[in-house]
Amino acid sequence: MSSVAYRPVKANIFAAGAVLWRASPTAPGEAEVALIHRPRYDDWSFPKGKIESGETAIIAATREVGEETGIGCRLGRHISRVTYAVPGHRKLKRVDYWAAEAAAGKFVPNNEVDELRWVPADHAVDELSYPVDRQVLRSFLRYPADTKTVLIVRHAKAGRSERYRGDDRLRPLDTLGRKQAAALEPQLAAFGATHVHSADRTRCVRTVQPLADSLKVDIKLEPLLSEEDYAADRDGGRARARKIASKSGVRVICSQGKVIPDLVRWWAERDGISLPPARNRKASMWVLSLSNDKLVAADHVDSPLPIIGGVPN
């Protein structure tokens, strides 16, 4: 389990990448992973690259996969965060890796990558050039490649309730909240979001409205996942969240600060996993990965905003 929380670390180069995988075309139920060859280094590794100014690690990972392989992808669980010395430099590089299911596209040799191989996932360790990549692969292999993703988002910043005059259910996002909502849209899209659910509070609905607009879908209101209704009927709220998770597609659920920690903790305890540390800040999100309707991993993303010096701006 991991927390993608962009805390300050000793590393001074930040990068992101993915273990790009696909269902084996010849062995049903098995996965293949993409290994790339970089002629500059004459090595075999996973696609990755530096996080550019104004990017998050999530966006950088999907961009790097596309640039180096020509293949689109849908992120899943966060696999690993590794830090290592850069050969020949007095620098440390930190790389976040996600599992990423291959989507549309086709590999075309380019300036950085001249060859791509699809290798059975459980045989790829011997093909990789670096111990750190073998470590990443082992983390990938701990769980099935083909997991189901559910994204649980805390609503963006909406000012203080004591300063809002009127029905608190209608309290809107403030300036920072609107910025966070806009930044959430591409983060959620990177995980292949297809359906949008929200507690019936204006601040929750407006947090995921940019995503719903981009997907051209309606937001399904979920009264049981508002703070008041959840407090009155926790069993009902928990059952509703699991019902949403069982549906097809990649579901996004936007809720509130007194719902999400309890819901995710209960879910993790029910299915026997440990959770990473999480502050559950406004506009943060949980990436839940399920296999056969059982939670197998839970990753926390602290902020949708780009990193500056290793911390959210």
C-alpha positions, 0 to 999 in steps of 0.5 A: 500500500502506498501514499502518493503524498509528495512529502519533501525527500532528499531526492532532487530529481523527480520522475514517474513511470509505469509498468505497462501491461496487457492481457496475453494474446496467447495465454488467457488469464496471464499478463504481459509487460512492456519493456523498452530498450534505450539505445543511449544506455543500451538497457531494458527498463520500464517507461519513465521520465522526469516530472515537468514543471506544472505536472503531477506524478500521475500526469507525468506517468501517463505522458511518459508512457505515451511518449516512449511507447506510443501507447495510451494507458489507464493507470491502476494501483500505485506500485512503488516509489523508489529512490536511487543514486544517478550514476556519474552525478551527485544526485538522487532520483525518486520515481513513482510507478503505477500499474498501467493497462495498455489502451489504444496506440502502436509503438513507433521507434523514436529518439529515446526508445528504439525497441519495445518487447512484450514479455510474460510478466512472471518471466520479465525479471531476467530481461530487466537491466537494473535491480531497482526495476526488478524490485518494481516488477516484484511489487507489480506481481504481488497482486493481479494486474487486472484490478478494478479501480474505484476513486474516492474524492474529498470535495475541494475547498469551500471556505469555512462553514461558519462564514457562509450565510445560508443553507450549508448544503448549498455552500459552493467552492471557493477560488482555490476549490475551483482550481482544485476541481479543475486539476482533479479532472485530468488526474481522475481521467488518467485512471480511466474514470467513466462514471461520477457519483457525488454526495448531494452537497453543492461543494461535492457536486462542483468538485467533480463537475469538470470531470462529468462535463469532460465525460459528458455524463450526469452526476449520480447523487448519493445522499447516503454518502453525505456526512449527515446521512452517513452518520445516521446510517453507516451500514447503509452508506457503506453498503451503497459505496460497495454497491457502486464499486461493484458496477461496471466501469471506473467509478468516482465517488465524491464525499466529505471529510467525516465520511471518507476516513471511516468508510475507507478504514472500514473497507480496509479492515473488512478485506484485511489490508493496511492503509498508508498514512493519509491526512485526507485533505480537501481535494485528496483522493483514494485509489482503491484497487479490487480483485473479485470484489475484494479490496487488495490495495489502497493508495492515497493522493494528497493533492491534485495540484502540481508539485513544487520542490517536492510538496503540493503548491 
